[in-house]
Amino acid sequence: MRSQGTDGGLAQAVIRRFNVLRPLSESAVAALEQAVLEGLFRAGPGEDLVAEGDQIESVRIVLSGWLFRHKTLEDGRRQIVNFILPGETCDAHAYLLPSIDHSITTATPVAYAEIKRVRFEKLMASERTLAEAFMCETLLNNAIQREWAINLGRRVALEKVAHLFCEIYERLRPVGLVEGNSCSFPVTQMDLADATGLSVVHLNRTIQELRATGLITLRDRTLTISDLDALKSAALFSPTYLQLYRRA
């Protein structure tokens, strides 16, 4: 059940991330913090923030927790097309379209901010660095989506899963959600299977293979990468598509 919240400290994730994408001016930070405080909400796990076909009227920014974008076929088969992590937006500029073409569901308890279209457009017009940060995020999301297409279409099972682990780790790093070689990984095996296009059985076997080689540990909703360079090599992972994060 969605509820409105009041915790101003939650804005730090998006500020950190945007400062990596495009350094924000002091006035842009203040304006963003104020907009977040005015539209702060919470949702529990398993809730649809957006359903396919909805008309979008605001920009949603994730402050804490994980969500996923997905599409479901008529026979019930589901494909997760991306995860949405703290500091990332759910649907920047989606209000320009008549309706959204996918659903967005919470994987964990989530805190998020809603900025109405009029307020958002005023922010973009008055704060150039903030407008550039949102544009950089759109470009980065497009690059991530292309990499996911390659992951689904060309990589074998071990490469798919290892690549996703590498990407999530690198996306969490700029917002301060990596501790040493570990990060939160609060998704179910079913979610992970739907994100990689594998059956749950095949996914489980692949994770066991990665564990057996000593590359990763996945326990208690925490991913630990024992050797990041080796995991990247196994995944054929090149961070160039995350180039906007290089400053981090």
Secondary structure, DSSP 8 states (H G I E B T S, - for coil): --EE---GGGGHHHHHHHHHHS---HHHHHHHHHHHHHTEEEE-TT-EEE-TT----EEEEEEES-EEEEEE-TTS-EEEEEEE-TT-BS-TTGGGSSS-SSEEEESS-EEEEEEEHHHHHHHHHH-HHHHHHHHHHHHHHHHHHHHHHHHHHTS-HHHHHHHHHHHHHHHHGGGT-EETTEEE----HHHHHHHHT--HHHHHHHHHHHHHTTSEEEETTEEEES-HHHHHHHHT--GGGGGGGTT-
